[in-house]
Amino acid sequence: VFGTRGAKNVKSLIEQFNYPRLGPGMLWERTQQILLERGSEVRLNAEVVKVLHRSGRVVGAVVRSDEHEETIEADAVISTMPISELIAKLDPPAAEDIRSGASQLTYRDFITVGLIINQPDLFPDNWIYIHTPGVKVGRIQNFNNWSAAMVPEPGRTCLGMEYFCFEGDGLWESSDADLIKQASRELEQLGMARASDVKDGAVIRMPKAYPIYDSKYRDCLDAVRVHLDSIANLHTVGRNGMHKYNNQDHSMLTAMMAVWNMLGASHDIWSVNTDFEYHEEQKIEEQHLGAVPASR
């Protein structure tokens, strides 16, 4: 359980929450286990090549795995892939203006450089945003403070040095070794630890981590939504699936609502994280607002 460590003037509406002992990946590992136990099939490292739809309904998908393609029939599809990619994979294709609009939806990409530091208790925070000139790291996660079990050896600290970039730029194309050196150097430059205390490192690149809200995205997204709404049993959820900057809990809620809708409910999935009740922070002392009733 993560808390606010005694902070008195907390502005966040969430003061405490549960965190998986070995990180959020445990949620999906357990989900896979439950599905397999119940007789469902889970395919990893399989690419959706086409989403097949006829007469306003999805009928299946063409999936590629190990260079082998097959068509899988579907009663419904829930998609979390980037919405621009989903539009490009529809068969038959969307109209040219829809495809053009979807292709204009853009993204910010993300690199995490994980460093093992030969020191315990570097700082008490779970994460820190960095604004210091002269370094490129934008945020630092301290995994010890999320869960001590996420650090492989006692007495050491595991940090995630996070870089916001674009796929194909200088950072993205840097080698893993160079990124680990850069992160170690910047850690010392920030006065948090000596570069010589870095004992190991690893790099993870995450494309399309952040949907970009530029001047044209809203018109493009609205047109795409109208087209997708015409396919009754195709549900888009999550940050990439909706081109919406949702947190993980919001993204998971959109998926849950999609399932409830498939069972007969009529939730407005697109309202998640736009209604007042979903905002993480409020200036309560200035607004003098009472409780906001839930409306679902």
N, C-alpha and C positions, 0 to 999 in steps of 0.2 A: 504494500500500500504506500503510495507516494503522497506526502502532505506538503504543507507550506512551511514546515520547519519553524513554526512559532511566529511567523509574520503577523503583525497586529493589524495593519491597514491594508488588507488584501482587497484588491479591486476585482480580481477574477471571480466569476460566479462558481467556479469549480475549485474547491479548496483541497479536495482529496479524491483520489481515484485508485483503482486497482491496476497493477502493472504485472504482466506475466514474468515469471522468474527468469526465463531465458529470452525475454523479448517477445514482441508481437507475433513473430513467426510461429510461436507455439499455438496460436489461435488457428492458423491455417493447417498446421500439421494435425491438430486434433480434428479439425473439420474433415480433412482427408480420411483420417482413421474412421470417423463415424460413417462417412459415405461408403467406404469399403465394407465396413461391418454390415451395412444395410443392403449390400448387393449392388451399389452403384459403381460406375466406372469412372476413374479419374485418370486423365491423360496429361502428362507433363511434357514440356518441350514440344508441343504440337501447335502448329500455326494454322489459324483460320485463313483460308485463301479466298473463299467466297461465302457470302451469306445469301442463300437462295430464298426468294419470296415470290409468291404468285397470288394475284387477286386480293391484295391487301393483307396477306398473312405470310409469315416465315414458314417455309416447309423443310428447311434443312441447311446444312453448311458443308462446304468442301474443306477438309482438314488435311494438312500435310504433316507427316511425321517420318523422319529418316528417309526423306526423298520419296516417300510413298503417299499418294493422295487417295482419299476415299470420301464418299458422300455419306453424311450422317443425317438421317431424318430427324425432325424436331417438331414438337408440339408448341414450343415457345423458346425464345432465346433471350438471355440476359447478357448484355455486352458491357464490359468494362474497358475495352480497347479505346484508344483515342477516337473521338467521334469523327474526326477527319478521315481516319483510316477505315472506319466502319462504312462511311458513305462511299469510299473508293472501292469497297469490296462487295457492295450490293449487286446482285444479279437477279433480274435485269438492272442496269445502271440507272441512277437518278438522272434527272434532266441536267443539261449542261450548266445552267445557272446554279443549281444546288451543288454540283460537284465543284464548281469554281469557288463558290462561297466557302465550302468546307475546307478547301485547300488553302484558304487564306487564314484559317485559324492557326495560330502559332503557339509555341511553347518555349519555356525556359528549361534547360537541362541541368543535371545535378551530379556532382561527384562527392563521394565520401572517402576520405583517406583515414582509415583506422590505424591508430598508433598505440602501441603498448609501451607505457612509460615505467621506468624502474623507480617509481615513487608512489606512495599511497596518498590519498586525500589531498589532491592538488588544489581543489576549490570546492565549496559546498553546493554549488548550483548544479541543476540537471543539464542546463544548456545556457550558453551565453551568445548573444549577437555581437559581432565584432564590427566596429566602425573606424578602427585605427587606420590612418593613412599609411600606405607603404606595404600593406599585406593584402592578399587576395582572398583569404579565408573569410567567409561571411558569418559562420556560426560554428560553435564548438559544442558537441554533446559529450557529457561525462557519464559514460555507461555505468561506472561504479555506483553512481548516485541514483540510477534507475533500479539497478539490482546488482548486488555484489556477485551473484552467480554468473553474471555476464562477463566477468573478468577471469581469464583462465588460471591465473596464479595469484594467491594472496600477496599483499604487499605491493602490488602494481596497479596502475591505472590504465584503463582503456578509454581513449578519446576518439571521437569522430570529428575530424576536421572537414568541414562541409564547404564546398565551392559551388557557386551558382554560375552557370556558363551556358554556352550554346554548342550543340553537337557539331563537331567539325572545327571548332575554334582552337586556339593554341593550348588552352588548358585541357580540353577534351582529347586532343591528339598527343598530349605528353605521355611519355612512358610511365608505367607504374613506379619504376625506380625513381624517376625524376619527381613525380608527384609526392612520393614519400619523403624525399629529400627537401622539397619545397615546404611541405607541411611541418617537418621537423624544424627547419630553419625559422619559419614564421612563428612557431610555438615559442622558440627562444626569443625572437624579436618582441613578442608580446609579454615577455617576462614571466611566463607560466611554468616553464621547465627548460632544462638544457637540452639541446639537440643530441648531445652525447648520451642522454638518459633514455633515448628512444631505442628500444630493443627489438622491435619488430613492427611491420606495417603491412597493410593490404589496401587495395583500391577497388571501389565499386562504382560503376558508372550507371546512372539511371536516366535514360532519355525521356523527354516529355513529362518531367516531374511537375511542372507548374504551367497550367494554362495561362496565356497572356491576355490581359484585358486591354487591347489597343483600341484605337478610335473606330475600327470597323468590325470588331468581333461581334458586337451585339446584333447588328443587322444580319450578319452571316449566320450566327447561331440561331436566330429566330426563324430564318428560312429553312435551315436544316431541321429544326424541331418540327415544323409543320409537315415536312416530308416524312420524318420518322414516325410522327403520330398517325400517319395514314397506314402504317403497318401495325396492326392491332396487337400482335403477340410478340413484338420486338421491344424489349425494355432496355434502356440505357441507364447505367447507374455509376456512381463513383466520380472521382475527380476528372479522370480522362473521359469517361463515358458520357459526361454531361458538360465537358469543358467548363468546369466550375471549381473555384478554389475552395473546396471543402476540406475540413480536417478529417482524420480517419474515422472518428465517431459519426460525423455527418455522412461520410461515404457509406459506412456500414448501414446506417439507418435508411439511406436511399435503396440499398439492396433489399433490406427487410420489407420496406414498403412495396417494392416491386413484387415480391412474393405474395404479400397480403393482397395486392391488387389482382394477381393471378387467381387468388382464391375468392375473389368477389368484392373486395374493398374498392374504394375510389379515392385513394390518397393522392394529393398533388405532390409528387416527388420533387418537382422543381422548386417548391417553397422551402425545402430544407436549407437552413443556414441563410435564409433571407428574412424570415419572420423575426420579430424582436426577441422572442424567447430563445432563439438560437445564438444570439450574440454572446461572445465569451466575456466581454467586458462592458460595463456601464459606469457612468458617473452618477451613481445613486445620489450622492450628496448634492449634486446640482439639479438633477431632474425631479427628485422627490416623487418617484413613481412607486406605486404599489405593486403587488404581485400581478404578473401577467398570466392570465388563464391559458391553459393549453387548448388548442383547437385543432382537432384532427378528424 
